[in-house]
Amino acid sequence: MTPQTISFTWTGETMEPRHIKAADRAFVIGETYALAVHEDRSSATHRHYFALINEAWQSLPEHMADRFPTADHLRKWCLIRAGYRDERSVVCASKAEAQRVKVFVRPIDDYAVVVASEAVVTVYTAKSQSMRAMGRADFQASKQAVLDIIAGIIDVSPATLAKQSEQPA
């Protein structure tokens, strides 16, 4: 379960919750809580990023159509490649068993990258870039990493791709 987000306003002396009842349900009077700054991302930047990925996906060479059947497949593969991923490994009894596990695991998540190396199967899944899951700084870094990888795939310079993606944040 994801914790509820409660907004506060700094008065110059205290942090006051914008919704008193929600804060009263979530917190205990007298307890100390850590406060983390959360900067909202621009919806326009978020939408533009996904539109740019879709445009780049449509520019992929034809021989890559099977590898990346959708723009989401491309984006998630790039996130995994850039390190914005979760990893799970299964140690098997043999190489043959690892191959069977790989074949079994592969259809569970269409976007996962499943690798068998010796007797170990590793499943890589992309981290979510949703506004709830990723703050502004992490999103910006992952966005740039994905766009750099895509630039290499479609054989344009990152600067050229960046010019297409320039917009106010």
Secondary structure, 3 states (H helix, E strand, C coil): CCCCCCCEEECCCCEEECCHHHHHHHCCCCCCCCCCCCCCCCHHHHHHHHHHHHHHHHCCCHHHCCCCCCHHHHHHHHHHHCCCEEEEEEECCCHHHHHHHHHHHHHHCCCCEEEEECCEEEEEEECCCCCCCCCHHHHHHHHHHHHHHHHHHCCCCHHHHHHHHCCCC
